[in-house]
Amino acid sequence: MHYYFRLQLLRASRRLADFGLPLPVAVGLGLAGWVLGAVYLYGRFTAAPWILLALTVATLWPLSAGARFDRLERLFSRRDVRLIRHTEQLTGGSVSLLVLLGYGSWLAAGVLLALLSLLAEFRRGGSGTFVLPTPFRRSPYESAVGLRRYGWVLPLLYFVAWQGVSADNVNLLRFTGVGCGLLVMSFYADTPPPELLRMYRSAARGYLWGKIRTAGYAYTLFALPIWVALGVVWPDGWVLHLLVIGLGLLYITGMIVVQYAGYPRQPDFLRSVAHVAGMCFPPLLLILLVGWYREARGRLKAILT
């Protein structure tokens, strides 16, 4: 069984090397970022333990895919599969558990531990023929597929938003609105292969703007109940509400454009850092988008025409 984890470590090292980042540095940055994010949540929101719990479960949810279970069961005994799954879930959630215990959030820590154990036994997906209908077309496919995969996150965001309404907490409502934007951004985390792009009969500009329009529609649809609630709780701040909505659309546009700026390869480390810096300083992101958009059009033009 230990060979499985060695293989996963080797695969992660190679992917990060292609990304331009050594594995130890990536692990250190990931752990530091997660802890600092948790500290920020505790400093801003009374529901921080439950927000951290939801983020942890959402991050580890893909590990419960049925295809992963099938591969593991072809290689290992049932006992080893269970041991691997529990090890993955507990290792992935260990930092959040330590943070919750450190802040004295015993109930949330207990609930998270129980959920991690359930996720280790849960198999997502199956051989059924039912397909969840979505308000999105098949082309582009990211929003439809993303909603079917991660649509369960929306009820969690709406629950947190309801807590914000009950407590008259404007910042908590803003956080859930931003969470809808991050959810849509996750739909575009994977770069499609060039073979898939050749099926589109459109120019590079039309291809990019088609994806941006669909992503914007998804963001508006998901976040609309939250922005309505925000307008009810704080009706005098409608200008700021519109600015935050605009920032969400800007972030999603940046995610799509940077994805294709170096296509067909995944965004490299420098572009990713620049994208994060632009999200922290939106005027910088606007400047970066001009150059990335030109690069993306050039990359796509060679494939679509």
Disulfide bonds with the S-S distance in Angstrom:
none
